[in-house]
Amino acid sequence: MSPTIKCGALLLAIASVTTALAADSANDTTSFRTEWGQPDLQGVWNFSSEIPFERPAQYGDREFLTAEEIAEIQARLAAEAADGSVVDADPDLAERGAPSTDERFVYGYDHFWYEMASIADTVRTSQIIYPTDGRMPAVLEGAPRGVSGFLEDAPGTRPVRTGSGGIGKDGPEDRGLPERCIVGMNELPPYRPSRYNNNLQIVQSKDTVVIISEMIHNARMIPLVDQPLLPDYIEQWTGDSRGYWDGDALVVETRNFSFYTASLGGIGTGKEKVLTERFTRTAFDAVEYEWTLEDPATFADKITAVLPMAKVAGQLYEYACQEGNYGLMNILRGAREEEKRAGD
C-alpha cells in the first residue's frame, strides 16, 4: 500500500471530524464578508481531489454517489488508515546503493511525494458535469495534442505543449513549460489537481482579486472594475481576466490565453479558449470552484466542471523551480557531451 493512500485516508478522517464539529457555524456563509461588504474568499485553498475528472461509465448521467457508495468508501479508507498505522522498514532498500542510470526514473519521484488525496468532500462521480455524461466532448480534427517524454524524448515539433519532459535537447524550446519554470502543471486556469502543490491563495481588495498559485508562484491580477480588454494580439500565459460579483459568487471571465499553452489537458491551444470561473464560499473551510471552457477550435462542445477546495491553515512558501535553475542547464549540457562522445 502506498504512503500516499495511507496519508490520504488519515487526512480524510481528520477533515471529516473537523467538518462535523464545526458544522453549525461553518455553514453560515453570510458572515464571510470583507470590510467592503463583498464575499470573503481570502485564504489558502487546497484543490487536491480523488474525484475522477471524467465519469466512469458505470455511473451514466448520475452526478453524485449514493449514501451506500459513500459509506463503502469511508469504510475502505478507515481500514486502509488502520492498516497503515505501522510501517515496517525495508532493510534491502535501506542498504541499497545509488541507483543505476537505467533506474533513475524508478527511484525519482515515488508515491510518497504525490499529493492525490482530497481533504474536501468527495461525493461526486466526476468533476465534469457537462456534457451530462461526465465525459470530454469530441476533439475537432486537426487540433494539436501535447506530447511528453521522460525516459525517451517524444516525437513532436515546437511549440512543446507538454506537462513535463520534451521532444528533444537541441535547446530549451524543446522542453515542456514546467521544466522551463514558465508555467506549472496545475497553474493554468482552469485549476485541476496535479501531482503535488495543489494550493492557491486568494487575496482581495475592493477593486481587485489576486489568485496566487503555489506551483511556480504565478499571480493572476483580476480587476473587478470596468477596464478595457487587451487587444486580441496580446496573449498571456494565464490569459486576460475580468471579474465581477454574482450574488455570493466571484465570476471571472478570461480570454487571450497564449498560443503556446494547451486548451485543456494537452489538447489544442489557448488561442480561442474562453474560460468562465465561479468561486463560491460554501462554508468556513470550503469553496466550490466551477468552471466552463468554450473553445470552438478544439472541442465540439463546451465543458463544465466542479471541484471542491478546502481551506488550509497555513501559508504558501516560495516554489523553488530547480528544474529550470539547474536541471534544464544540465540536460542540455549532457546532450552536448553525448554528441561530443558520439563524434569521437
BELKA-V860731 format. One line per field, one symbol per residue. phi: phi as a letter, one per 30 degrees, with the letter a starting at -180 (. if undefined). burial: + if it has 24 or more other C-alpha atoms within 12 Angstrom, else -. Layout:
phi: ???
burial: ???
//
This chain:
phi: .deddddddddddddddddddcedddddddddbddcideccdkcbcbdacdddcdeedchcddbdddddddddddddddddddcdbcddcddddcdddddedcdddcddcdeddccddccdbcddaddcbeddicdddcddjddbdbbbcdbdddlbdddcddailclbdadddcddddcicbddbcddddbebdahdbbbcbbbdcbcccccddihdbcccdccdaedddedccbeciccbbacbiccdcbcbbiddddcddahicibdecdbbccbcbdcaecbbccbbbcbbddbcdadbbbbbdccdcdabdcecdddeddbdddddddddddddddddd
burial: --+++++++++++-++--+---------+--+-----++++++++++++++++++------++++-----------++-++--------------------------------++++++++++++++++++++++++-+---++++++++--++---++++++++++++--++++++++++++++++++++++++++++++++++--+++++++++++++++++----------+++++++++++--++++++++++++++++++++++++++++++++++++++++++++++++++++--+++++++++++---+--+---++---+--++------------
//
